[in-house]
């Protein structure tokens, strides 16, 4: 049984919120009493997901937002504040995979694209969340890294570079803003049962089989298990946790 949290009166922002870990986390925030903005580059999917939450009596809005476009990110935060009055918590989750590639053959286009979403997108979201949170003097941000932010694997240099970058971004901002009442941490998911991983299991079966051998718990993670970690990091229960990169990976990085 997961702990229960009382986020009544608080406002959460989740990027990449239309499916997978983002959707599970948005739902968990809403069920704990928060008003939630579900942001996703697929605007229709974001609106649909938010409507399902509101139909269940929860408080949510959906906003189309491509995190590679800082202007869209800034507008999304502005819309959140205009609707709900503040931003207390954020899960900067939007991310993509890069096709596996020999490090000597990686294209600049692939490298730039995966870093535009996974690193620059997190940077932009964190930047504009912090601008609001510092006026409030409080807040909690969780950035989505990966087990790929903690280790290296063959043919994944571009993706792992982006996820290592998220941890550096998180740690630097965390020490800068801790004294201002804002906690920033990262979560590092292992191989989680999400649509993105389902595509990898189909298209990269051999590589994924090797990864699964190192996931000590012997199964895929669940999106709800990442949501539980994010809510804890945003809760008073993690009030002394600053600049951490928390593995939620079934034991992968314990090897």
Secondary structure, DSSP 4 states (H G I P E B T S, - for coil): -------TT-EEEEESTTSHHHHHHHHHHHHTT-EEEEEESSHHHHHHHHHHHHHTT--EEEEE--TT-HHHHHHHHHHHHHHHS---EEEE----------TTT--HHHHHHHHIIIIIHHHHHHHHHHHHHHHHT-EEEEEE--GGGTS--TT-HHHHHHHHHHHHHHHHHHHHHGGGTEEEEEEEE-SB-SHHHHHHHHHTHHHHHHHHHT-TTSS-B-HHHHHHHHHHHHSGGGTT--S-EEEESTTGGG-
